[in-house]
Amino acid sequence: MFKTTIASLAILTCAGGVHAMDHGAHMASMPHGQRQADVAQRGKDVMPFSLAATTHIFTKTAQGGVQQVAVKNVNDAEQVRLTRLHLREIREQFLKGDFSGPTRIHGQDMPGLAALKAARPGQIAIAYTDLKDGAELSYITANAALVSALHQWFDAQLADHGKDAMTGHAGHGDMKKP
């Protein structure tokens, strides 16, 4: 009887551990295609624009990087408006250290995110720019650890957004799929 009770407790403890798995660990354990689908679904709650109607472009630079959201149909004025609105809003949030949007979409354990959240105000400059087909945020820091965190964060977004994201190249306009 005692052995049965111990075995039952061990099983319950293991089962409880599975349910206690944090969101980031759960996301990382998923097949890649399922993770991208889940990220796209959660993105609808955070991003006001259509993920399918846009492309996220991430360009790493020596001082940080550039994040663009480009509308695939430049004549879709509503999607352009929504991308601009969103990037202006997240710029303000990020400058305050609020990375809750990416956390809700990608999980707490998103590479680079902890370091970005821990950055002191002013350690990362974030500039907003309207583009003909959307908008961009430029991240600039003199802190090498934060540059690395930004690059990790960009890589994680490229993986999570799949076909809706691409790598950009600093200094010129051509881009390639990751």
Stockholm file with secondary structure:
# STOCKHOLM 1.0

chainA/1-178         MFKTTIASLAILTCAGGVHAMDHGAHMASMPHGQRQADVAQRGKDVMPFSLAATTHIFTKTAQGGVQQVAVKNVNDAEQVRLTRLHLREIREQFLKGDFSGPTRIHGQDMPGLAALKAARPGQIAIAYTDLKDGAELSYITANAALVSALHQWFDAQLADHGKDAMTGHAGHGDMKKP
#=GR chainA/1-178 SS CHHHHHHHHHHHHHHHHHHTCCHHHHHHHSCHHHHHHHHHHHHHHHCSSCSTTEEEEEEEETTEEEEEEEESSTTCHHHHHHHHHHHHHHHHHHHTTCCHHHHHHHCTTCTTHHHHHHCCTTSSEEEEEEETTEEEEEEECSCHHHHHHHHHHHHHHHHHHGGGEEECCTTSSCCBCC
#=GC SS_cons         CHHHHHHHHHHHHHHHHHHTCCHHHHHHHSCHHHHHHHHHHHHHHHCSSCSTTEEEEEEEETTEEEEEEEESSTTCHHHHHHHHHHHHHHHHHHHTTCCHHHHHHHCTTCTTHHHHHHCCTTSSEEEEEEETTEEEEEEECSCHHHHHHHHHHHHHHHHHHGGGEEECCTTSSCCBCC
//
